[in-house]
Amino acid sequence: MKKIIAPVDFSDAAANAAIFAGNLAEFYGAELWLYHTYEMAVPVTEYGYTYISITEMQEAAMHELESFRMKVQDALRRNISINLKAENASLVEGLTQLCTEIQPDLVVMGLSGKNALTRLVVGSNTIRTIHNLDYPVLVVPPKATFIPVRKIGFACDYKEVEATTPVGTLKKLVKDFNAELHVLNIEFSNGALSAEKVKEGEIVTALLSDIKPFYSTIISADVTSGINWFAEKEKIDWMVVIPKKHNLTEKLFVRSQTKALLHHTHLPVLCMHE
């Protein structure tokens, strides 16, 4: 891992995620990019002026980013390379362009929102980023702290496994941290697995055989509740999901879902695409 991007909105959640990303960069010897976007509002006045110029917005954003850089560096044991970028753009569009330019290995995001209400859910920007960005996105909850990763969970529904599982990235993550991999399948009712799922299970076993994962199937009427229960029981440090295939992001993060991710405010979720 050589490049990590941490989008920053200057909230406490973003600061926590940026420090988390800094610890990852230190672990890998990677460079960290702190990235902020802003969108200019153009008020109508009798003189036709905006109240603040784009130059002033840019300077203010870079000043705040510099403060963020110092906060991140002060939280680390060793100096790392930290780059700053701010621009007038929407987050998803700007982040997509930056990723195209620098080809990061990982994007690390906090739970969006600066007030108590919006911190309860992942903001719409985070959801859109997960679904639209073709790079791994690690979502870091507000109370998460960087610790050695010893157990990684992988939510797998045993459907089209060979075509949709990012096997290489998953194996690299496990080997980088010298961690255990726990493959989790959730069934909504008790009973024998279908022939299709049995076959897909055999494919999973073959694909991941060299890293010797542990396999579990649990019964839960709700996906999020099942993942939360399993993560707590097995002391999982990170949970990996494939959002485009499983459509788990809303189920994992939106507050209206029963026992959503708020039940596990410490558990980072790594979203990897097919």
C-alpha positions, 0 to 999 in steps of 0.5 A: 500500500503506497497511497491513502486518501482521507477526505476531510470535512473538518468535523471531529469524525473526519479528524478521527478518520484522518488519524486512523488513515495516518496510522495506516500510512505509518504502518505501510510506509505510505503517503497520505493525502488529506482532501477537502472539497467545497462548493461555492454558493453564489448569493444574489446582491444588489451589486452582483458580488459574492460575499466571499471569493473563491480565492478566499475559500481556497485559502481558508480550506488550505489553512484548515487542512494545514491544521489537520496535517499537524493534528494527524502528524502529532498523533503518530509515532513517526513522521509520514508524508502528508499531501494536502489538496482542496478544490471547488468541486462536489466530493464524489466528482473531485475524489473520483478525479483525484483517484484517477490522478494518483491511483490510491490503494485505499480511501479512508472516510469518517461518518459524515456530519458535524452535528449530533443528528447527522453523526448518527448515520453515514452521510449521503456523501459517504454512501455515494462515494462507496457506490461510485468510487472504484477503489476500496473505501474504509469507513471509520466510525467516530469511536474507532481507534487504530489497533493491530488488525488480528481478525478480519470478517468477510460477509459472503452470501455464496452467490457468484463468488468467483466472479465477484470476490476481490480475492487478491485484495482480500488475501493481501490484506490478511497477509499484510496484517498477519490476520485471521480471516473469518468468512461469514454467511447469513441465512434468514431461516434454519434449514439445509443450504441449497445445492447452489450455495453448497457449490459456491461454498466449495468455490470459496474454500478453493479460492481462499485455501492458502490463507486458511480462513474460518467459516461460519453460517449463522441464522439472523432475520436481519443482516446487520444484526447478524453481522454485529452479533458475529463481530462482537462474538468473534472480536472482529477488528475489520469487516469486509463487504462488497457493496455493489453486489450485496447492497449492504451499505444502506443496511449497515449504515442507515439508522432506520435499519434495526440495530444498524452499525451504531450498535458497533461504533468501533468497527471499521467497515472495508467496502471492496468492489467486485 
